[in-house]
Amino acid sequence: MCIRDRPWPAYHLFKMHKYTNLQPATDHISGAQSFSIMTSRGCPYRCTFCSQSIMPIKWRARSPENVLEEWRHLVRDLDALEIGVLDDSANIRVDRLNKLADMVIANQLNHVPWIFVNGIRANLASLELMKKLKQAGLKRTAFGVETGDEEIMASIDKRVDHETIRQAFKNAKAAGLETIGFFIIGLPGDTRATMQRTIEFACELDPLIANFSMMTPYPGTKVYEIVKRQGRMLVKDWEDYVFFDGKARYELGDLSAELMTEMWKKAYRQFYLRPHRILGTMTRKDFWLNYRRTFRVAWHTIFPRQEKTELRRQIEAEGRPARADDRQVLQRYTGWGGLPASFNLQAPDSAWAERARRLQELLPAEDYESARASVNNSHYTEVPVIEAIWQAVERFGFTGGRILEPAAGIGPVSYTHLPAHQTLLDLLCRLLLVKKKKTNTTTQNFYYAPHTHRL
């Protein structure tokens, strides 16, 4: 059947209110008014990792007039609040996309925002095209970046270079569009160094959303054949091919599953935990409307519990204190509150070292050791995160007064890393002790009693 003759989806047969919107972690829109559309199928490019590469080299497109009919149906008949274009490569013919944009504008359908869910080709994303699409209602577009290493880029036959990708992101942002970048961790030939370059390139491009996925060798692709000949597949059934599931699917030479997983986790932490990213996220209205889901997804992605939990159980079973390498693992997944710094007698910051000394003198030796051991499993807010949070608070209009933060801990939030307003900051301080650890009244009073600090 010709792509132009296929009937439109029968949305009336579905309970659309039970579905999420297109990008629920970013936008707060009812699934009942979020719809998708395909204006073309296929891709003429042959990237070695892509499932499209096993299909015939053919790109089939609907005419702008044909697309417009369905677009009008979504907006006027179904009251769409957002539309997602699901094409693999919607901008292969730039003239077609330009004409569609003109028709959307002329028919006054551009008040409904739409996004390119799967992205467009960076080498065909001129500033003129981006401006026209923005005028037609485009809100966000994605680009497949894949890797930050030039040699790896050449090996996957992407047929685009980093400078072209940089320019595409610049064009989109100059047109007022939000951007998404797709990145792959663990391509054949990847090393710790090349994957780090991918992370750094993502930070340089700085899209609104950076999507890191571990390489999935789909059957029939060139990458799959390479792995079958030279490596080891880790997939056991078809469910293991879900590429956003956060686990390695193969090993090849020195590229181990452990290394891929480590760098994938690092990519999310290094990209999203930069101060300006935290500030930008916290000042988006949709973030707060979606915060429950967003925190849940982010927590399991950036701060996975399994590695930390297994190591903690091993340490407790062996009845020994955490070694230096253990501490690196345990503190790698720390989040809010907490306080390793208050027990660091060799802290480079003399103020922290002094507090650690005073704390050691205050508590009996047994209680001090119990408390010190617990911070390896507690939570710790890094200084850049605190600074970003405070910048957000100031942008919300706070200029001075009293704040009660029940879960702040007695870490950096309470002391020198907040601006010196002439106010009192009340903090209800607490320390999360290791489960089953016991402490006496002196320790309980010290850690759980409210403390007031003048800033």
C-alpha positions in Angstrom: 0.0 0.0 0.0 1.3 3.5 -0.9 2.2 5.5 2.2 -0.2 8.2 1.0 -3.2 5.8 1.0 -2.8 4.5 4.5 -5.7 5.4 6.7 -5.2 7.7 9.7 -5.0 6.1 13.2 -8.4 5.4 14.7 -7.7 7.3 17.9 -11.4 7.0 18.9 -10.9 3.3 19.6 -8.2 4.0 22.2 -8.5 5.3 25.7 -6.1 8.1 25.0 -6.3 9.5 28.6 -4.4 6.4 29.8 -1.4 7.3 27.6 1.4 9.7 28.4 2.3 12.5 26.2 5.2 12.3 23.8 8.0 13.4 26.2 6.5 13.2 29.7 9.8 13.9 31.5 9.9 17.3 29.8 6.4 18.5 28.9 3.2 18.5 31.0 0.4 17.7 28.6 -2.5 15.3 28.8 -2.0 12.1 26.8 -5.5 12.5 25.6 -4.5 15.5 23.6 -1.0 14.4 22.5 -0.8 12.8 19.0 1.8 11.6 16.6 2.1 11.7 12.8 4.4 10.3 10.2 5.1 12.3 7.1 7.7 10.0 5.6 9.2 6.5 6.1 12.7 5.1 5.7 16.2 6.7 5.5 18.6 6.8 2.6 21.6 6.8 5.0 23.3 3.5 6.1 24.7 4.1 9.6 26.3 0.8 10.8 24.4 0.7 14.1 20.9 1.6 12.9 18.1 -0.8 12.3 17.1 1.2 9.2 20.2 0.1 7.5 18.8 -3.4 7.0 15.9 -2.0 5.0 16.0 -1.1 1.3 17.7 2.1 0.5 14.5 4.0 0.0 12.9 7.0 1.5 9.1 7.4 0.9 7.3 10.7 1.7 3.8 11.9 1.8 3.0 15.0 -0.1 2.6 18.2 2.0 -1.1 18.4 0.9 -1.7 14.8 2.2 0.1 15.5 5.5 -1.9 18.7 6.0 -5.2 16.9 5.9 -4.2 14.7 8.8 -2.6 17.6 10.6 -5.8 19.6 10.4 -7.8 16.6 11.7 -5.5 16.3 14.8 -5.8 20.0 15.6 -9.4 20.8 14.8 -11.2 17.5 15.3 -9.2 16.0 18.2 -8.1 19.2 19.9 -4.4 18.3 19.9 -2.2 20.2 22.3 1.0 18.8 20.8 2.0 16.8 17.8 5.0 14.5 17.4 6.5 13.9 14.0 7.9 10.4 14.1 9.8 10.3 10.8 13.3 8.8 10.9 14.6 11.6 8.6 11.9 14.2 7.9 14.2 16.7 6.2 15.6 14.6 3.4 13.8 16.8 1.0 14.1 20.3 2.4 11.7 21.8 -0.2 8.9 19.4 0.9 9.4 20.4 4.5 9.4 24.1 3.7 6.2 23.7 1.7 4.5 21.8 4.6 5.6 24.6 7.0 4.1 27.2 4.7 0.8 25.3 4.6 0.6 24.8 8.3 1.1 28.6 8.8 -1.4 29.5 6.0 -4.0 27.2 7.5 -3.5 28.7 11.0 -2.5 25.4 12.6 0.8 26.7 13.9 -0.6 27.5 17.4 -0.2 23.9 18.4 3.4 23.1 19.2 5.1 20.1 17.6 8.4 18.3 17.8 10.6 16.0 15.8 10.7 13.0 18.2 13.4 11.0 16.3 15.3 13.9 15.0 16.4 15.3 11.6 19.7 15.2 9.7 22.2 17.8 11.0 23.7 18.3 7.5 20.3 19.5 6.2 19.4 21.8 9.1 20.0 25.3 7.8 19.2 28.4 9.8 16.6 29.4 7.2 14.8 26.0 7.5 14.9 26.1 11.3 13.4 29.6 11.3 10.6 28.6 9.0 9.8 25.5 11.1 9.8 27.6 14.2 7.3 29.9 12.6 5.2 26.9 11.7 5.0 25.9 15.4 8.0 23.6 15.8 9.0 23.6 19.5 11.8 21.1 19.7 14.0 19.1 17.3 16.5 16.3 17.9 19.8 15.4 16.2 21.6 12.1 16.1 25.1 13.0 17.3 26.1 9.4 18.4 29.8 10.0 19.3 32.3 12.8 20.2 35.2 11.0 18.6 36.1 11.7 15.0 37.5 8.3 14.2 34.5 6.5 15.7 32.2 8.9 13.8 33.9 7.8 10.5 33.7 4.2 11.4 29.9 4.2 11.8 29.3 5.7 8.3 27.3 8.6 9.7 28.3 10.8 6.8 28.5 14.0 8.9 31.3 15.6 10.9 31.3 17.3 14.3 31.5 20.9 12.9 28.3 20.3 10.9 26.7 19.0 14.0 27.8 22.0 16.0 26.4 24.3 13.3 23.0 22.5 13.3 22.6 23.0 17.1 23.6 26.6 16.7 21.1 27.1 13.9 18.3 25.5 15.9 19.0 27.5 19.0 19.4 30.7 17.0 15.9 30.1 15.6 14.5 29.8 19.2 14.1 26.0 19.1 14.7 23.6 22.0 17.1 20.7 21.1 17.7 17.1 21.9 20.9 15.2 21.3 21.1 11.4 20.9 24.4 9.8 22.0 25.6 6.2 22.0 27.9 4.8 24.6 29.8 1.7 23.7 30.2 1.8 19.9 32.7 -0.7 18.4 36.1 0.8 18.9 35.1 2.8 21.9 37.5 3.2 24.8 37.2 5.0 28.1 38.8 8.0 26.4 36.5 8.1 23.3 33.4 7.7 25.5 34.6 10.5 27.6 34.9 12.6 24.5 31.3 11.8 23.7 30.3 13.1 27.1 32.3 16.2 26.7 30.9 16.8 23.3 27.4 16.5 24.7 28.2 19.1 27.3 29.6 21.4 24.6 26.5 21.1 22.5 24.4 21.5 25.6 20.9 20.4 24.3 17.9 20.7 26.5 17.8 16.9 26.6 20.8 14.6 26.2 19.7 11.0 25.6 22.6 8.5 26.2 22.0 4.9 25.3 24.3 1.9 25.4 25.0 0.4 22.0 22.5 -2.2 20.9 23.6 -4.5 18.1 20.4 -5.1 16.1 20.4 -8.3 14.0 21.2 -7.5 10.4 23.3 -4.4 11.1 27.0 -4.1 10.5 27.6 -3.7 14.2 25.8 -6.9 14.9 28.0 -8.8 12.4 31.1 -7.3 13.9 30.1 -8.4 17.4 29.1 -11.9 16.2 32.5 -12.4 14.6 34.8 -10.7 17.2 32.9 -10.2 20.4 30.2 -11.7 22.7 26.5 -11.0 22.7 24.9 -10.6 26.1 21.2 -10.6 24.9 19.1 -13.6 25.7 15.7 -12.7 24.2 14.1 -10.0 22.2 13.2 -8.0 25.3 16.9 -7.4 25.8 17.0 -5.3 22.6 15.1 -2.4 24.3 17.9 0.1 23.8 16.9 2.5 26.7 16.9 -0.2 29.3 20.2 0.8 30.8 22.3 -2.4 30.3 25.1 -3.5 28.1 24.2 -5.9 25.3 27.7 -7.0 24.1 31.4 -7.1 24.9 34.1 -6.6 22.3 37.8 -6.8 23.1 38.6 -4.3 26.0 35.1 -2.8 25.7 33.5 -4.7 28.6 30.0 -4.5 29.9 31.2 -3.0 33.1 33.1 -0.2 31.4 30.1 0.6 29.1 27.7 0.7 32.1 30.1 2.9 34.1 30.5 5.4 31.3 26.8 5.4 30.6 26.0 6.3 34.2 28.8 8.9 34.2 27.4 10.5 31.1 24.1 11.3 32.7 25.7 12.5 35.9 28.3 14.7 34.2 25.8 16.2 31.8 22.8 16.8 34.1 24.5 17.7 37.4 26.2 20.8 36.1 25.1 23.9 38.0 23.5 25.7 35.0 21.6 22.6 34.0 20.2 22.2 37.5 19.2 25.8 37.6 17.6 25.7 34.1 15.7 22.5 35.0 14.4 23.9 38.2 13.1 27.1 36.6 11.0 25.2 34.0 7.3 25.2 34.9 6.8 21.7 33.4 9.6 20.3 35.6 7.6 21.0 38.7 4.4 19.8 37.2 6.1 16.5 36.3 8.5 16.4 39.3 7.3 13.0 40.7 8.0 11.1 37.5 11.1 13.1 36.7 12.8 12.5 40.0 11.9 8.8 39.9 13.4 8.3 36.5 16.4 10.5 37.2 17.1 8.8 40.5 17.2 5.3 39.0 19.2 6.5 36.0 21.8 8.7 37.7 21.9 7.2 41.2 21.4 3.5 40.6 21.1 1.6 43.9 22.1 -1.9 43.1 25.9 -1.4 43.0 25.9 0.7 46.2 23.5 -1.7 48.0 25.5 -4.8 47.1 28.8 -3.2 48.2 27.3 -2.0 51.5 26.0 -5.5 52.2 29.4 -7.0 51.4 31.2 -4.6 53.7 28.7 -5.3 56.6 29.0 -9.1 56.0 32.8 -8.9 56.2 32.6 -6.7 59.3 35.2 -4.3 58.1 35.4 -0.5 57.5 35.1 0.8 54.0 38.4 1.0 52.1 39.3 4.0 49.9 38.1 2.2 46.7 34.8 1.3 48.5 34.3 5.0 49.4 34.7 6.0 45.8 31.9 3.7 44.8 29.6 4.5 47.7 30.0 8.3 47.3 29.6 8.1 43.5 25.8 7.6 43.9 25.2 10.1 46.7 22.3 12.6 46.5 20.8 15.1 49.0 21.8 15.9 52.6 24.5 14.1 54.4 28.0 14.8 55.3 31.3 13.1 54.5 33.0 16.5 54.7 32.3 16.8 58.4 34.5 13.8 59.1 37.4 14.7 56.8 40.2 15.8 59.1 42.4 16.3 56.0 39.9 18.5 54.2 41.6 21.1 51.9 39.1 23.7 53.2 40.5 24.7 56.7 37.0 25.5 57.9 35.8 22.0 57.2 38.9 20.5 58.7 38.3 22.5 61.9 34.7 21.4 62.1 35.8 17.8 61.7 38.3 18.2 64.6 35.6 19.8 66.8 33.2 17.0 66.0 35.7 14.3 66.9 36.4 16.0 70.2 32.7 16.4 71.0 31.7 12.7 70.7 32.9 9.6 72.6 35.2 7.5 70.4 32.6 4.7 69.9 29.8 7.1 68.9 32.2 9.1 66.6 33.3 5.9 64.7 29.7 4.8 64.4 28.6 8.1 63.0 31.7 8.4 60.7 31.1 5.0 59.2 27.5 5.8 58.4 28.3 8.7 56.1 29.5 6.3 53.5 25.9 5.2 53.1 24.4 8.7 53.6 23.7 11.4 51.2 25.8 14.4 50.3 25.0 17.5 48.3 27.9 18.7 46.3 28.7 22.4 46.4 27.9 23.1 42.7 24.5 21.6 43.3 23.9 23.8 46.3 25.0 26.9 44.5 22.6 26.1 41.6 19.7 25.6 43.9 20.4 28.9 45.7 20.5 30.7 42.3 17.1 29.2 41.5 15.7 30.4 44.9 16.9 33.9 44.2 15.4 33.9 40.8 12.1 32.9 42.4 12.3 36.2 44.2 13.8 35.3 47.6 15.8 38.2 48.9 16.0 37.4 52.6 14.0 35.9 55.4 13.8 32.5 57.1 13.8 29.1 55.5 13.1 25.8 57.2 14.7 22.9 55.3 13.9 19.7 57.2 16.2 17.4 55.3 19.2 19.7 54.7 21.6 17.7 56.9 24.4 19.7 58.6 26.5 19.6 55.4 27.5 22.5 53.1 24.0 24.0 53.0 24.3 25.0 56.6 27.6 26.8 56.3 29.6 28.8 53.9 28.2 28.0 50.5 25.1 30.1 50.6 25.2 33.9 50.0 25.8 36.0 53.1 22.3 37.5 53.6 21.8 39.3 56.9 19.2 36.8 58.0 18.9 33.6 60.0 18.6 30.3 58.3 16.9 27.7 60.4 18.0 24.2 59.6 16.6 21.0 61.1 19.7 19.0 61.0 19.9 15.2 61.0 22.4 12.5 60.0 21.2 9.3 58.4 23.0 6.5 60.3 23.5 3.0 58.9 20.6 0.7 59.6 21.0 -1.3 62.7 23.7 1.0 64.1 23.0 2.1 67.6 23.9 5.5 69.1 23.5 7.0 72.5 21.6 10.1 73.7 24.6 12.4 73.2 24.8 11.6 69.5 21.1 11.7 69.0 20.8 15.1 70.6 23.8 16.5 68.5 22.5 15.2 65.2 18.8 15.5 65.5 18.4 18.7 67.5 17.6 21.9 65.5 20.5 24.2 64.8 20.4 27.8 63.9 23.3 29.3 61.9 23.8 32.9 61.1 24.9 33.4 57.5 
